[in-house]
């Protein structure tokens, strides 16, 4: 996706403060943080949101879900964190490349 912001970040066309990367995903600091620690975890494969995942994506999405806790621990989030993904315009999704927010570093109000 040539106009996708997160694809440009994963392709190093736009700078980001990357904190983790592997063959399936990339994690970087959100430029408009909503918590002391606010990271975004994206798949390297362009998928717009959860609705666009297919059975072929099961290994990738499983890997991301298992990697999020490791990234959180590496960032010092040992007492808890919140993981969120927005799915579609009505949920507040602004960038249409599947991404998971990791929020922590202090008390987070309950939803």
C-alpha positions as CSV (number, residue, x, y, z in Angstrom):
1,X,0.0,0.0,0.0
2,X,1.9,3.0,-1.3
3,X,0.0,5.6,0.7
4,X,-0.2,3.6,4.0
5,X,1.6,5.5,6.8
6,X,2.5,2.3,8.7
7,X,3.8,0.6,5.5
8,X,6.0,3.6,5.0
9,X,7.3,3.2,8.6
10,X,8.0,-0.5,8.2
11,X,9.8,0.2,4.9
12,X,11.9,2.9,6.6
13,X,10.5,5.6,4.3
14,X,9.3,7.5,7.4
15,X,11.3,7.6,10.6
16,X,10.0,6.0,13.8
17,X,11.3,5.2,17.3
18,X,11.4,1.5,16.8
19,X,11.7,-0.6,20.0
20,X,11.2,-4.1,18.5
21,X,11.2,-5.8,15.2
22,X,11.2,-9.3,13.8
23,X,10.1,-11.2,10.6
24,X,6.4,-10.7,11.5
25,X,6.0,-7.4,13.3
26,X,7.4,-4.1,14.2
27,X,6.8,-2.0,17.4
28,X,7.4,1.7,17.7
29,X,6.5,4.6,20.0
30,X,3.3,6.4,19.2
31,X,3.9,10.1,18.3
32,X,0.8,11.1,20.1
33,X,1.1,9.1,23.3
34,X,-2.0,8.5,25.5
35,X,0.1,7.0,28.4
36,X,3.6,7.2,29.7
37,X,4.4,4.3,27.5
38,X,2.4,4.1,24.3
39,X,3.6,1.7,21.6
40,X,2.1,0.5,18.4
41,X,2.7,-3.0,17.2
42,X,2.0,-3.6,13.5
43,X,2.3,-6.7,11.3
44,X,4.8,-6.4,8.5
45,X,2.1,-7.7,6.1
46,X,-0.5,-5.0,5.3
47,X,-3.8,-6.0,6.7
48,X,-6.4,-3.2,7.2
49,X,-7.9,-4.5,10.4
50,X,-9.2,-7.6,12.2
51,X,-12.0,-8.0,9.7
52,X,-9.5,-8.6,6.9
53,X,-7.5,-11.4,8.6
54,X,-7.8,-14.8,6.9
55,X,-6.9,-18.3,7.9
56,X,-3.6,-17.7,6.1
57,X,-2.8,-15.0,8.7
58,X,-3.1,-17.3,11.8
59,X,0.6,-17.8,12.3
60,X,1.3,-14.1,12.0
61,X,-1.4,-12.9,14.3
62,X,-0.6,-15.7,16.8
63,X,3.0,-14.5,16.8
64,X,2.0,-10.9,17.4
65,X,-0.2,-11.8,20.3
66,X,2.6,-13.9,21.9
67,X,5.1,-11.1,21.2
68,X,3.1,-8.2,22.7
69,X,3.8,-9.4,26.4
70,X,7.6,-9.7,25.6
71,X,7.6,-6.1,24.1
72,X,5.8,-4.8,27.2
73,X,8.2,-6.5,29.6
74,X,11.2,-5.1,27.6
75,X,9.7,-1.6,28.0
76,X,9.5,-2.1,31.7
77,X,5.7,-2.7,31.9
78,X,5.9,-5.4,34.5
79,X,3.0,-4.2,36.7
80,X,0.4,-4.2,33.9
81,X,-0.5,-2.7,30.6
82,X,-3.4,-2.3,28.3
83,X,-3.6,-3.7,24.7
84,X,-6.1,-2.2,22.4
85,X,-7.0,-2.4,18.7
86,X,-9.5,-0.2,16.9
87,X,-11.5,-1.9,14.1
88,X,-13.1,0.4,11.6
89,X,-14.1,4.0,11.5
90,X,-16.8,3.8,14.2
91,X,-14.2,2.5,16.7
92,X,-11.8,5.3,16.1
93,X,-9.4,3.5,13.7
94,X,-7.4,6.3,11.9
95,X,-4.7,4.3,10.2
96,X,-6.0,1.4,8.1
97,X,-3.1,-1.0,8.8
98,X,-3.9,-3.4,11.6
99,X,-2.1,-2.2,14.8
100,X,-2.2,-2.9,18.5
101,X,-1.6,-0.2,21.1
102,X,0.3,-1.1,24.2
103,X,-0.4,1.5,26.9
104,X,1.2,1.5,30.4
105,X,3.7,3.1,32.7
106,X,1.2,4.2,35.3
107,X,-2.3,3.8,36.4
108,X,-4.8,3.5,33.5
109,X,-8.4,4.3,34.1
110,X,-10.8,1.4,33.6
111,X,-12.8,1.3,30.4
